[in-house]
């Protein structure tokens, strides 16, 4: 495996900050781990929803959709995130997994993609942290009543998405 790549210094510095690392190699490895974990989780989510759709169609054909929905509500439908033991152990295996998952053929391109991903995730996390505590001051019932004059606050709210799997 090639150990030296020409990578944008600014991107590398941002990734070092985003991954809380002090060495460039550590930043690359941490970024690759984040990218691979994310892409493998996306694959799991797609597979879970694919299987759920098959089960839903079967339940619909059998007339047991309500039972299927109740069972799904009990067990949940979101797969767990990957643990460290589920990720490739070596740096080389991590890199080749990232290459396979991204479809990129050059190691340097995969590393840059991983660095960009780590920086992007860090920025999104920072934005969400800044929003924490903003809160919302208002009365939802008053808002609904003013927008929908026929609103009956004592009637149960119907879920228009009840028959579709949660995203």
Backbone bond lengths (Angstrom), bond angles and torsions (degrees), N, CA, C in turn:
res aa  C-N    CA-C-N  psi(-1)  N-CA   C-N-CA  omega(-1)  CA-C   N-CA-C  phi
1 X - - - 1.447 - - 1.528 108.33 -
2 X 1.310 115.01 136.33 1.463 120.46 177.95 1.518 108.89 -68.29
3 X 1.334 116.30 138.28 1.461 119.37 -176.33 1.511 113.51 -108.77
4 X 1.331 118.19 -8.52 1.459 119.99 179.37 1.523 109.52 -125.75
5 X 1.311 116.03 128.25 1.456 121.74 178.99 1.511 108.29 -129.63
6 X 1.309 116.05 148.01 1.459 120.30 173.61 1.523 107.54 -85.23
7 X 1.312 114.91 104.69 1.461 121.01 -177.08 1.520 107.96 -121.55
8 X 1.309 115.92 142.62 1.449 122.53 178.31 1.526 109.79 -53.08
9 X 1.331 116.49 121.67 1.465 121.58 -177.14 1.526 112.10 -60.61
10 X 1.323 117.14 -38.88 1.463 120.39 -178.99 1.528 110.83 -65.95
11 X 1.329 116.16 -42.43 1.459 120.50 177.60 1.525 110.23 -62.95
12 X 1.309 116.68 -42.62 1.452 120.69 179.18 1.530 111.56 -63.56
13 X 1.320 117.25 -40.75 1.462 121.46 178.08 1.528 110.52 -64.62
14 X 1.330 116.78 -42.16 1.467 120.50 177.99 1.530 110.64 -63.67
15 X 1.336 116.34 -40.07 1.463 120.37 179.53 1.522 111.20 -67.96
16 X 1.320 117.25 -35.36 1.462 119.90 176.96 1.527 110.06 -63.32
17 X 1.322 116.55 -40.56 1.467 120.95 176.90 1.531 110.06 -66.48
18 X 1.324 116.33 -44.93 1.466 121.38 -177.13 1.519 112.30 -64.10
19 X 1.331 117.10 -34.40 1.465 120.57 -177.46 1.526 112.59 -97.56
20 X 1.338 116.08 1.89 1.473 121.72 179.48 1.528 111.56 57.42
21 X 1.317 115.57 43.09 1.461 120.41 178.93 1.528 109.30 -116.29
22 X 1.328 115.25 159.80 1.463 119.78 -178.99 1.522 112.28 -110.51
23 X 1.309 117.39 -13.43 1.466 121.03 179.94 1.531 109.57 -114.67
24 X 1.311 115.72 146.14 1.465 120.84 -178.61 1.527 111.37 -61.09
25 X 1.325 117.24 -43.14 1.466 120.60 -178.86 1.527 110.68 -62.91
26 X 1.334 116.73 -38.53 1.466 120.58 177.67 1.530 110.40 -63.77
27 X 1.328 116.91 -40.78 1.464 121.12 179.73 1.525 110.66 -64.11
28 X 1.323 116.47 -41.39 1.467 120.57 179.14 1.522 109.50 -63.66
29 X 1.341 116.57 -47.30 1.463 119.97 -178.56 1.541 111.14 -63.47
30 X 1.319 117.16 -45.42 1.463 120.53 179.70 1.529 110.94 -62.82
31 X 1.325 116.63 -39.69 1.469 120.87 179.26 1.516 111.04 -66.13
32 X 1.330 116.95 -41.88 1.467 120.61 177.77 1.530 110.03 -62.49
33 X 1.327 117.40 -41.57 1.469 120.85 179.45 1.531 110.59 -61.35
34 X 1.339 116.11 -43.76 1.470 119.94 179.21 1.530 110.88 -62.55
35 X 1.319 115.99 -45.20 1.466 119.96 -178.17 1.526 111.16 -64.37
36 X 1.325 116.85 -47.89 1.466 120.51 -178.80 1.524 110.40 -63.56
37 X 1.325 117.58 -43.72 1.466 120.63 178.94 1.528 110.74 -59.84
38 X 1.328 116.13 -42.89 1.461 120.73 179.77 1.532 111.52 -64.09
39 X 1.318 116.56 -47.79 1.463 120.08 -177.35 1.524 111.79 -67.72
40 X 1.331 117.60 -37.94 1.463 119.98 176.60 1.531 110.63 -66.74
41 X 1.321 117.05 -37.82 1.467 120.41 177.00 1.533 110.38 -64.24
42 X 1.329 116.66 -42.23 1.469 119.59 176.63 1.518 111.09 -57.90
43 X 1.337 116.87 -41.44 1.462 120.30 177.60 1.524 110.97 -61.37
44 X 1.330 116.52 -43.07 1.465 120.83 178.39 1.520 111.15 -60.65
45 X 1.318 116.20 -44.80 1.466 120.82 -179.13 1.526 109.88 -60.60
46 X 1.312 117.13 -46.75 1.471 120.28 179.56 1.519 111.01 -60.15
47 X 1.335 116.88 -41.96 1.465 120.42 -179.53 1.527 111.19 -66.98
48 X 1.328 117.46 -42.53 1.462 120.97 178.64 1.523 109.95 -60.55
49 X 1.319 117.68 -45.52 1.463 120.20 -178.82 1.524 111.62 -69.98
50 X 1.322 117.61 -32.16 1.461 120.45 176.47 1.529 109.58 -63.95
51 X 1.331 116.07 -46.34 1.465 120.19 179.45 1.526 111.67 -66.61
52 X 1.329 116.79 -37.93 1.460 119.89 178.01 1.527 111.16 -63.97
53 X 1.309 116.62 -38.10 1.466 119.42 179.38 1.524 110.29 -65.88
54 X 1.319 117.38 -38.33 1.469 120.74 175.92 1.525 109.86 -62.21
55 X 1.340 116.82 -46.22 1.464 121.37 178.96 1.530 110.97 -63.10
56 X 1.334 117.19 -40.39 1.456 121.08 -179.59 1.528 111.08 -62.97
57 X 1.319 116.17 -44.78 1.468 119.78 179.62 1.525 111.43 -62.96
58 X 1.342 115.51 -39.57 1.465 119.97 177.92 1.528 109.76 -63.45
59 X 1.327 116.78 -45.94 1.469 120.74 179.18 1.519 111.00 -62.44
60 X 1.315 116.24 -37.63 1.463 120.24 179.37 1.533 110.17 -65.22
61 X 1.333 117.03 -43.28 1.468 120.87 178.31 1.524 111.45 -62.84
62 X 1.340 115.66 -37.23 1.467 120.64 -177.67 1.521 112.76 -84.40
63 X 1.338 116.78 -4.95 1.463 120.21 -180.00 1.523 113.56 76.00
64 X 1.324 117.16 21.96 1.469 120.73 -178.16 1.528 111.35 -118.28
65 X 1.319 116.62 37.17 1.456 121.39 -177.48 1.528 111.92 -64.22
66 X 1.333 116.87 -38.51 1.469 120.03 178.93 1.528 110.86 -62.33
67 X 1.313 117.30 -41.49 1.466 121.70 178.94 1.521 110.01 -64.83
68 X 1.323 116.41 -43.86 1.473 120.83 178.88 1.523 110.38 -60.22
69 X 1.334 116.85 -44.51 1.467 120.29 179.79 1.518 111.36 -63.25
70 X 1.315 116.98 -40.14 1.463 120.78 179.56 1.528 110.69 -64.78
71 X 1.322 116.77 -42.59 1.467 120.62 178.04 1.522 111.12 -64.77
72 X 1.320 116.48 -39.87 1.460 120.43 179.16 1.520 110.65 -65.04
73 X 1.339 116.40 -39.31 1.466 120.37 179.09 1.527 110.59 -64.20
74 X 1.334 117.44 -35.31 1.462 121.12 179.35 1.526 112.09 -69.11
75 X 1.332 115.57 -47.84 1.469 118.58 -173.71 1.530 112.94 -87.48
76 X 1.323 117.77 -17.51 1.463 120.30 -177.01 1.513 110.29 82.19
77 X 1.319 115.25 167.62 1.458 117.75 -176.57 1.513 113.08 -133.92
78 X 1.322 117.53 14.53 1.456 119.39 -177.28 1.518 109.26 -111.51
79 X 1.331 118.30 122.25 1.470 119.85 -179.33 1.526 111.91 -69.32
80 X 1.304 115.15 150.87 1.464 120.78 178.91 1.526 109.87 -69.91
81 X 1.324 115.09 153.90 1.462 119.41 175.02 1.512 109.37 -71.35
82 X 1.309 115.80 156.70 1.449 120.72 -178.59 1.526 111.31 -70.95
83 X 1.310 115.05 145.31 1.458 120.46 174.54 1.524 108.12 -91.56
84 X 1.321 116.63 165.83 1.465 120.07 179.21 1.520 111.93 -58.18
85 X 1.332 117.19 -34.33 1.464 119.63 -178.92 1.529 112.45 -69.15
86 X 1.324 117.80 -18.09 1.466 121.43 179.42 1.529 112.22 -88.28
87 X 1.320 116.64 -9.79 1.468 120.91 178.68 1.513 109.63 -91.95
88 X 1.336 117.04 155.46 1.464 119.22 177.02 1.529 110.98 -56.08
89 X 1.325 115.92 140.44 1.464 120.60 -173.29 1.533 112.92 -79.37
90 X 1.312 117.42 -44.34 1.464 119.56 -174.95 1.530 111.13 -90.19
91 X 1.312 115.49 157.54 1.470 120.38 177.90 1.522 110.45 -61.89
92 X 1.329 116.04 -39.53 1.465 120.03 -178.82 1.528 110.49 -64.87
93 X 1.332 116.94 -43.76 1.467 120.80 178.44 1.524 110.39 -64.49
94 X 1.324 116.55 -37.49 1.463 121.34 178.34 1.532 109.88 -62.76
95 X 1.327 116.02 -44.78 1.461 120.82 -179.66 1.526 110.86 -63.15
96 X 1.332 116.65 -45.37 1.459 118.90 -178.84 1.532 111.58 -69.09
97 X 1.323 117.49 -32.82 1.473 119.82 173.89 1.519 110.46 -64.01
98 X 1.338 115.85 -43.53 1.467 120.01 178.62 1.525 110.57 -62.92
99 X 1.326 117.11 -38.96 1.469 120.06 178.39 1.527 110.43 -62.89
100 X 1.318 116.11 -43.90 1.465 120.59 -179.34 1.531 111.30 -66.02
101 X 1.329 116.54 -43.50 1.463 120.91 -176.48 1.527 112.67 -70.91
102 X 1.331 117.39 -34.64 1.463 120.13 -179.03 1.522 112.62 -87.07
103 X 1.327 116.04 -23.33 1.465 119.80 -176.18 1.524 112.64 81.81
104 X 1.317 116.80 5.76 1.457 120.96 178.13 1.522 109.14 -82.25
105 X 1.319 116.61 143.24 1.463 120.18 -174.07 1.521 113.97 -99.10
106 X 1.307 116.72 -23.28 1.468 119.46 -177.73 1.516 109.86 -99.52
107 X 1.317 115.58 136.19 1.454 120.78 -179.36 1.527 111.12 -60.55
108 X 1.323 116.21 -40.37 1.474 119.00 -178.86 1.530 111.16 -64.09
109 X 1.326 117.23 -36.45 1.473 120.94 179.14 1.531 110.46 -67.06
110 X 1.328 116.26 -38.75 1.464 120.51 179.21 1.523 109.95 -66.91
111 X 1.322 116.59 -42.00 1.457 120.40 179.94 1.525 110.39 -64.01
112 X 1.326 117.08 -43.70 1.473 119.63 177.51 1.521 110.98 -62.58
113 X 1.322 117.26 -40.21 1.460 120.93 177.77 1.528 110.56 -61.92
114 X 1.323 116.39 -42.68 1.466 120.79 179.02 1.529 110.94 -63.83
115 X 1.330 116.73 -41.93 1.469 120.26 178.94 1.524 110.53 -63.77
116 X 1.339 116.47 -44.60 1.465 120.31 177.91 1.526 111.11 -60.75
117 X 1.331 115.59 -40.72 1.458 120.28 179.96 1.529 110.69 -63.05
118 X 1.322 116.95 -44.81 1.471 120.51 -179.67 1.527 110.51 -62.18
119 X 1.324 116.95 -41.23 1.467 121.00 179.40 1.529 109.83 -65.93
120 X 1.329 116.71 -43.53 1.468 121.09 179.95 1.526 111.03 -62.28
121 X 1.326 117.73 -44.71 1.465 120.86 179.68 1.526 110.69 -64.02
122 X 1.328 117.16 -38.50 1.462 120.75 178.40 1.529 110.38 -64.82
123 X 1.321 117.02 -42.71 1.473 120.09 178.79 1.521 111.27 -62.94
124 X 1.327 117.07 -42.80 1.462 120.20 178.89 1.524 111.05 -63.44
125 X 1.319 116.70 -39.82 1.460 120.99 177.94 1.520 110.71 -63.16
126 X 1.325 116.59 -43.02 1.470 120.63 178.78 1.527 111.11 -62.21
127 X 1.321 116.56 -41.84 1.473 120.72 179.28 1.526 110.14 -62.64
128 X 1.330 116.64 -44.82 1.468 119.87 179.14 1.521 111.24 -64.02
129 X 1.320 117.61 -37.29 1.469 120.24 178.30 1.517 111.14 -65.46
130 X 1.339 116.56 -36.82 1.470 119.31 178.13 1.517 111.74 -66.60
131 X 1.328 116.85 -30.19 1.462 120.65 -179.80 1.525 112.33 -77.52
132 X 1.322 116.89 -21.37 1.460 121.15 -178.22 1.533 109.80 -58.96
133 X 1.299 114.85 133.78 1.453 119.51 176.61 1.518 114.23 89.02
134 X 1.325 118.11 -6.49 1.461 119.76 178.79 1.519 109.00 -64.11
135 X 1.321 114.70 -43.44 1.458 119.91 176.66 1.515 113.18 68.34
136 X 1.293 114.09 179.92 1.456 120.54 178.86 1.516 107.05 -141.04
137 X 1.308 116.14 124.35 1.457 121.50 177.22 1.513 107.89 -106.27
138 X 1.278 115.24 113.25 1.449 119.21 179.81 1.507 110.39 176.74
139 X 1.305 114.90 172.39 1.446 121.36 -179.74 1.519 107.27 -116.98
140 X 1.313 115.86 110.28 1.453 120.83 -176.57 1.524 111.66 -62.24
141 X 1.316 117.27 -38.75 1.459 120.24 179.97 1.527 111.19 -64.87
142 X 1.338 117.66 -41.44 1.470 120.77 177.71 1.526 110.34 -64.37
143 X 1.315 116.10 -41.26 1.456 120.03 -179.62 1.531 110.35 -62.83
144 X 1.319 115.91 -44.31 1.463 119.67 179.35 1.527 110.68 -64.10
145 X 1.327 116.34 -43.66 1.467 120.25 -178.21 1.520 111.51 -63.57
146 X 1.332 117.77 -37.78 1.459 119.83 179.79 1.524 111.39 -73.25
147 X 1.308 117.32 -30.52 1.464 120.84 -179.49 1.513 112.31 -84.44
148 X 1.332 115.88 -34.54 1.453 122.15 -177.34 1.530 108.29 -125.55
149 X 1.322 117.54 93.81 1.470 120.82 -174.48 1.529 113.50 -57.28
150 X 1.317 118.29 -27.85 1.468 121.10 -178.61 1.529 111.85 -87.61
151 X 1.313 117.06 9.38 1.460 120.88 -175.93 1.527 110.87 -64.30
152 X 1.330 115.54 128.16 1.464 121.34 175.47 1.518 107.28 -111.36
153 X 1.328 115.93 107.62 1.456 119.13 -173.98 1.529 112.95 -68.66
154 X 1.313 118.34 -12.50 1.458 121.00 178.87 1.526 112.72 -91.40
155 X 1.341 116.65 -12.48 1.461 118.15 179.79 1.522 109.36 -82.88
156 X 1.340 116.53 146.29 1.462 118.91 179.69 1.527 109.79 -67.50
157 X 1.311 115.31 144.68 1.455 120.70 178.64 1.518 108.05 -82.22
158 X 1.323 116.46 125.33 1.455 120.29 179.11 1.515 109.32 -83.05
159 X 1.314 115.22 139.14 1.451 121.18 178.51 1.521 108.38 -92.69
160 X 1.321 116.61 112.07 1.459 120.28 -177.90 1.524 111.24 -71.98
161 X 1.302 117.67 -12.14 1.466 121.55 -178.75 1.516 111.41 -104.70
162 X 1.298 118.27 18.77 1.467 121.21 -174.46 1.520 113.06 -60.97
163 X 1.326 118.06 -31.56 1.457 120.32 -177.05 1.514 113.84 -95.17
164 X 1.325 117.52 6.37 1.456 119.93 179.02 1.503 109.52 -114.51
165 X 1.349 117.00 143.02 1.468 118.84 179.08 1.521 110.69 -63.98
166 X 1.320 116.94 144.86 1.459 121.49 177.10 1.513 110.31 -67.24
167 X 1.325 116.16 143.73 1.475 119.71 -179.67 1.503 110.16 -89.73
